[in-house]
Amino acid sequence: MRYLFFSLGFTIIHTIAYTIAGMLALKISKDLYEEKERLLDFIRDMSDETDRKHVTKWFMPAQLLRGLLMSFALYPILGLLGNISFIFRFIFFSSLMFIYTDFSSAVPFPNNIEGLVYMKSRYQKKNLFWKLYYEMIIYSLLFSILTSWLLFL
């Protein structure tokens, strides 16, 4: 039952934190996701109705699946996480989400190590780099605060 509660809570917290971070980031980064001349032209164009409908349809199922899968990966250390202080859980979860899911991800993207190695220079712009980190920092902090606090009461 403990694992079920953890996975359910983890998935809900991930989905909420990811959605909030994305909504806040979109306010300052429309040039990444909208219009023909957007900086991330390899991602669906959110100003295009067909692309927007696709993202709207699949966003929630994708985040629920991601949250569930990420929660499963933590089962072997769930007991350890429950035995450490809030601050160490916070550091663990914020590092996990920021470093493992983004900065050190194996998938090349303009704001991670693999992207710096494999992506063309037109995707390696300072303003692009920081706009992407704005969203990831918000997500990592919000997620780790809520997870560290609510899932280990």
C-alpha positions in Angstrom: 0.0 0.0 0.0 2.9 2.3 0.8 4.2 1.9 -2.8 0.8 2.6 -4.3 0.4 5.8 -2.2 3.9 6.9 -3.1 3.4 6.3 -6.9 0.0 8.0 -6.9 1.3 11.1 -4.9 4.5 11.3 -6.9 2.5 11.2 -10.2 0.1 13.8 -9.1 2.8 16.1 -7.8 4.9 15.7 -10.9 1.9 16.5 -13.2 0.9 19.6 -11.2 4.5 20.9 -10.8 5.3 20.3 -14.5 2.0 22.0 -15.6 2.6 25.1 -13.4 6.2 25.4 -14.4 5.3 25.1 -18.1 2.5 27.7 -17.8 4.8 30.2 -16.1 7.7 29.6 -18.5 5.4 30.0 -21.5 4.7 33.6 -20.4 8.4 34.5 -21.1 9.2 32.0 -23.8 6.5 32.1 -26.5 9.3 32.6 -29.0 10.5 29.0 -28.2 7.1 27.3 -28.8 5.0 29.4 -31.2 5.2 30.7 -34.7 7.2 29.7 -37.8 10.4 31.4 -36.7 10.5 30.0 -33.2 13.8 29.0 -31.7 12.8 25.4 -31.1 11.5 24.7 -34.7 11.9 20.9 -34.1 9.0 21.0 -31.6 5.3 21.3 -32.4 4.2 24.8 -33.1 1.7 25.8 -30.4 0.3 28.6 -32.6 -0.7 25.9 -35.2 -4.1 24.5 -34.4 -3.3 20.9 -35.4 -0.1 20.8 -33.3 -1.8 22.5 -30.3 -4.6 19.9 -30.4 -2.1 17.1 -30.5 -0.3 18.4 -27.4 -3.5 19.1 -25.6 -4.7 15.6 -26.3 -1.5 13.8 -25.2 -0.1 16.2 -22.5 -1.9 14.7 -19.5 -1.6 11.0 -20.4 2.1 11.6 -21.1 2.7 13.3 -17.8 0.8 10.7 -15.8 2.8 8.0 -17.5 6.1 9.8 -16.9 5.3 10.4 -13.2 4.3 6.7 -12.7 7.5 5.4 -14.4 9.7 7.8 -12.4 8.1 6.7 -9.2 8.7 3.0 -9.9 12.4 3.7 -10.3 12.6 5.0 -6.7 11.0 1.9 -5.1 14.4 0.4 -4.1 15.3 3.5 -2.1 11.9 4.4 -0.7 12.7 3.3 2.8 16.0 5.3 2.8 14.1 8.4 1.6 11.7 8.2 4.4 14.5 8.0 7.0 16.4 11.2 5.9 15.6 14.7 6.8 13.3 17.0 4.8 16.3 19.1 3.6 18.2 16.0 2.3 15.0 14.7 0.6 14.6 18.2 -1.0 18.2 18.2 -2.2 17.8 14.6 -3.5 14.6 15.3 -5.4 15.6 18.7 -6.8 18.9 17.2 -8.0 17.1 14.2 -9.4 14.7 16.3 -11.4 17.1 19.1 -12.5 20.2 17.1 -13.1 19.0 13.6 -14.1 15.9 14.5 -16.0 17.3 17.6 -17.7 20.9 18.8 -17.5 22.4 15.3 -17.8 19.7 13.7 -19.9 20.9 11.4 -22.6 18.5 13.0 -25.1 20.2 16.0 -26.8 18.3 19.3 -26.1 19.6 22.9 -26.4 20.1 23.3 -22.6 21.8 20.0 -21.6 25.2 18.4 -22.0 24.3 16.1 -24.8 22.8 19.1 -26.7 26.0 21.0 -26.4 27.8 18.1 -28.0 25.3 17.0 -30.7 23.1 19.9 -31.6 23.8 22.4 -34.3 25.0 25.9 -33.2 21.8 27.6 -34.2 20.2 25.9 -31.2 22.9 26.9 -28.8 21.9 30.5 -28.0 22.2 32.1 -24.5 18.6 33.4 -24.4 17.3 29.9 -25.4 19.5 28.2 -22.7 18.2 30.4 -19.9 14.6 30.4 -21.0 14.6 26.6 -20.9 16.3 26.6 -17.4 13.7 28.9 -16.0 11.0 26.3 -16.5 13.2 23.4 -15.2 14.2 25.3 -12.1 10.6 26.1 -11.3 9.6 22.5 -11.9 12.5 21.1 -9.8 11.9 23.3 -6.8 8.2 23.0 -6.8 8.3 19.2 -7.3 11.0 18.6 -4.7 9.3 20.8 -2.0 5.9 19.1 -2.4 7.4 15.6 -2.7 9.8 15.9 0.2 7.0 17.3 2.4 3.8 15.5 1.3 5.0 12.0 0.5 6.9 11.4 3.7 4.6 12.6 6.5 
